[in-house]
Amino acid sequence: MLGEICSGAEIVLGHISSGCIYNGYPEGGFKESDEPNLTFKTKCSFYTGTKALTEDLLAHIPNKYIWRIRLPFDEYNHPRNYLTKMMTFDKLVEADNSISNRKELVNACIQCILKAVPFGTYNVTNPGHIRASEIVEMTKKILKMDKEFQYFADLAEFDRFRQIPTSNVILSSSKLADAGIYMAPVHDSVEWSLKNWKA
């Protein structure tokens, strides 16, 4: 409905979606044009299914941006911060993932509009990918955390624990960079957030 209203009024629509509509590690990461593989057509979480469905429902809206983000984090200790979640979990899944610095992703979305980059879908994640163990080691070193973490044996064990297929994925952020919008490399962004951690 919002898409129809924006289209009729010639207003640009910006929709925050999620890279969690994908699972896996294709060479170079999933691109914006790749077909989602975690949708209501397969077995998935309600959150993931609604994100994929919304993208389908907005497909006919011409002047729009769909921004796919993943596991947002920043320097603020908050229950919704991915870094905070990592610190509170007792058992972690060891997998490569794309993640998004919250401030950087908001700035990137705004820049899409200000720079009038071509309409379409953009993966708004920090370039590269990072593993849980890498974040743990940074956290121990920078925040002097002495907590010991356990890890699931593999992704299959993690999926059995969650009882639904979960997204562990690398997204390509090259389309955003090709449009002239840059985010810091993921390891640099996580390190900066931990060095500027605000309790």
C-alpha positions as CSV (number, residue, x, y, z in Angstrom):
1,M,0.0,0.0,0.0
2,L,2.8,2.4,0.9
3,G,4.5,1.6,-2.4
4,E,1.4,2.4,-4.4
5,I,1.0,5.7,-2.5
6,C,4.6,6.7,-3.2
7,S,4.3,5.7,-6.8
8,G,1.1,7.7,-7.4
9,A,2.6,10.7,-5.7
10,E,6.0,10.3,-7.4
11,I,7.8,10.0,-4.1
12,V,10.9,7.8,-3.8
13,L,10.3,4.8,-1.6
14,G,13.1,3.5,0.6
15,H,12.5,0.0,2.0
16,I,14.8,-1.7,4.6
17,S,15.0,-5.4,3.8
18,S,17.4,-8.1,4.9
19,G,20.2,-10.2,3.5
20,C,18.8,-13.0,5.7
21,I,16.7,-14.0,2.7
22,Y,19.9,-15.9,1.6
23,N,21.8,-18.7,3.1
24,G,25.1,-20.0,1.7
25,Y,28.4,-19.0,0.2
26,P,28.5,-18.6,-3.6
27,E,31.7,-17.3,-5.1
28,G,32.0,-13.6,-4.6
29,G,28.9,-13.5,-2.3
30,F,25.2,-13.3,-3.1
31,K,24.5,-10.4,-5.5
32,E,21.3,-8.3,-5.5
33,S,20.0,-10.1,-8.6
34,D,20.3,-13.6,-7.1
35,E,17.1,-15.4,-6.2
36,P,16.5,-15.6,-2.5
37,N,16.7,-19.1,-1.1
38,L,15.1,-18.5,2.4
39,T,11.4,-17.6,1.6
40,F,7.9,-18.9,2.4
41,K,8.3,-21.1,-0.6
42,T,10.9,-23.0,1.4
43,K,11.2,-23.5,5.1
44,C,12.3,-20.3,6.9
45,S,11.6,-18.0,9.8
46,F,8.6,-15.7,9.8
47,Y,10.9,-12.6,9.7
48,T,12.9,-13.9,6.7
49,G,9.7,-15.0,4.9
50,T,8.0,-11.6,5.3
51,K,11.2,-9.7,4.0
52,A,11.3,-11.8,0.9
53,L,7.5,-11.5,0.3
54,T,7.7,-7.7,0.7
55,E,10.4,-7.5,-1.9
56,D,8.1,-9.4,-4.3
57,L,5.1,-7.2,-3.5
58,L,7.2,-4.1,-4.3
59,A,8.7,-5.4,-7.5
60,H,6.3,-3.3,-9.7
61,I,7.0,0.0,-7.9
62,P,9.4,1.9,-10.2
63,N,11.1,4.6,-8.1
64,K,12.3,2.7,-5.1
65,Y,15.4,1.6,-3.2
66,I,15.5,-1.7,-1.4
67,W,18.3,-1.8,1.1
68,R,19.3,-5.2,2.4
69,I,21.1,-5.0,5.7
70,R,22.5,-7.8,8.0
71,L,23.1,-8.2,11.7
72,P,23.3,-4.4,12.5
73,F,25.9,-3.4,15.0
74,D,27.5,-0.2,16.4
75,E,29.4,1.1,19.4
76,Y,26.4,1.2,21.8
77,N,25.9,-1.6,24.3
78,H,22.3,-2.5,23.5
79,P,20.3,-5.7,23.4
80,R,19.6,-5.2,19.6
81,N,23.3,-4.6,18.8
82,Y,24.8,-7.7,17.2
83,L,28.0,-7.3,19.2
84,T,26.1,-7.1,22.4
85,K,24.2,-10.3,21.5
86,M,27.5,-12.1,20.8
87,M,28.8,-11.1,24.2
88,T,25.7,-12.5,26.0
89,F,25.3,-15.8,24.2
90,D,27.0,-18.8,25.8
91,K,27.2,-20.8,22.5
92,L,28.0,-19.3,19.1
93,V,27.8,-20.4,15.6
94,E,31.1,-20.3,13.8
95,A,30.4,-19.1,10.3
96,D,31.4,-16.4,7.9
97,N,28.8,-13.6,7.7
98,S,28.2,-10.2,6.2
99,I,27.2,-7.6,8.8
100,S,26.2,-3.9,8.8
101,N,27.4,-1.0,10.9
102,R,24.2,0.8,11.8
103,K,25.5,4.4,11.3
104,E,27.3,3.5,8.1
105,L,24.2,1.7,6.7
106,V,22.0,4.7,7.5
107,N,24.4,7.1,5.8
108,A,24.7,4.8,2.8
109,C,20.9,4.8,2.4
110,I,20.8,8.6,2.6
111,Q,23.6,8.9,0.1
112,C,21.6,6.8,-2.4
113,I,19.0,9.5,-2.4
114,L,21.3,12.5,-2.3
115,K,23.5,11.1,-5.1
116,A,20.4,9.9,-7.0
117,V,22.1,6.6,-7.7
118,P,20.0,4.2,-10.0
119,F,16.9,2.9,-8.3
120,G,17.0,-0.8,-7.3
121,T,18.2,-3.2,-4.7
122,Y,21.5,-2.7,-2.8
123,N,23.3,-4.9,-0.3
124,V,24.2,-2.4,2.5
125,T,26.9,-4.4,4.3
126,N,30.4,-3.6,5.3
127,P,32.8,-5.1,2.7
128,G,34.2,-8.5,3.5
129,H,33.0,-11.0,6.0
130,I,33.7,-12.0,9.6
131,R,33.5,-15.0,11.8
132,A,32.2,-15.2,15.4
133,S,35.6,-16.3,16.7
134,E,37.2,-13.2,15.2
135,I,34.7,-10.9,17.0
136,V,35.3,-12.8,20.2
137,E,39.0,-12.4,20.0
138,M,38.6,-8.6,19.2
139,T,36.2,-8.3,22.2
140,K,38.6,-10.1,24.6
141,K,41.5,-8.0,23.4
142,I,39.8,-4.6,23.3
143,L,37.2,-4.8,26.1
144,K,39.3,-7.2,28.3
145,M,36.5,-9.7,28.4
146,D,37.5,-13.0,30.0
147,K,34.4,-15.0,29.2
148,E,34.9,-18.3,27.5
149,F,32.6,-19.2,24.6
150,Q,31.5,-22.5,23.3
151,Y,30.7,-23.1,19.6
152,F,28.2,-25.3,17.8
153,A,30.0,-28.2,16.1
154,D,28.7,-27.2,12.7
155,L,25.9,-25.3,11.0
156,A,23.7,-28.5,11.0
157,E,23.8,-28.6,14.8
158,F,22.9,-24.9,15.0
159,D,19.9,-25.4,12.6
160,R,18.8,-28.4,14.8
161,F,19.0,-26.1,17.9
162,R,17.0,-23.3,16.2
163,Q,14.6,-25.8,14.5
164,I,14.4,-23.6,11.4
165,P,16.9,-23.0,8.6
166,T,19.0,-19.9,9.6
167,S,20.9,-17.5,7.5
168,N,24.7,-17.6,7.4
169,V,25.7,-15.8,4.3
170,I,28.2,-13.5,2.5
171,L,26.7,-10.7,0.5
172,S,28.5,-8.9,-2.3
173,S,28.6,-5.1,-1.6
174,S,30.2,-4.2,-4.9
175,K,27.1,-2.7,-6.4
176,L,26.9,-0.1,-3.7
177,A,30.6,0.7,-4.1
178,D,30.2,0.9,-7.9
179,A,27.6,3.6,-7.2
180,G,30.2,5.6,-5.3
181,I,29.0,4.8,-1.8
182,Y,31.5,3.2,0.5
183,M,31.4,1.6,3.9
184,A,34.5,0.6,6.0
185,P,35.8,-2.9,5.7
186,V,34.0,-5.1,8.2
187,H,37.0,-5.9,10.5
188,D,37.9,-2.2,10.7
189,S,34.3,-1.2,11.5
190,V,33.9,-3.8,14.2
191,E,37.3,-2.9,15.7
192,W,36.3,0.8,15.8
193,S,33.0,0.0,17.4
194,L,34.7,-2.0,20.2
195,K,37.3,0.7,20.7
196,N,34.6,3.3,21.1
197,W,32.3,1.1,23.1
198,K,29.7,2.9,25.2
199,A,28.1,1.0,28.1
